[in-house]
């Protein structure tokens, strides 16, 4: 599958499919006791970021990308500038659930790394949660170093909070 993948910049016409994928993946991740917290997080992230992708990423000197297979959204990810300015942060890397385990995430990650290199960035940073075992495995297998872990206490457009353990990784490019 990943060989037939096309990765291109987000267009406004992608917004409904991107929003739908974001919502579905987060609902799948939500532990039963945290369903309400995840719904609050999803609503907040849509208002702050997913519902205004072009503006959000432009303001952060970044970009958002979609991966397509035969014209269908297969995955997505964003890149935003991280401080001190010689690094990018990988955001919102999601794969369509029924298309997982086909190399799509690995292909998108390699694309993101190459885009960072093209921009002259020295490092790619990212984070994920304890709820995303496949992502943790991918990042470790792809040469990312664990910089820190923490319990996310508060909700933001980057975390649901609720005491979920978050892992922060980086890779020198």
Secondary structure by P-SEA (a helix, b strand, c coil): ccccbbbbcccccaaaaaaaaaaaaaaaacccccaaaaaaaaaaaaacccccaaaaaaaaccbbbbbbccccccccbbbbbcccccbbbbccccccccccccaaaaaaaaaaaaaaaaacccccccccccccaaaaaaaaaaccccccccccccccccccccccbbbbbbbcc
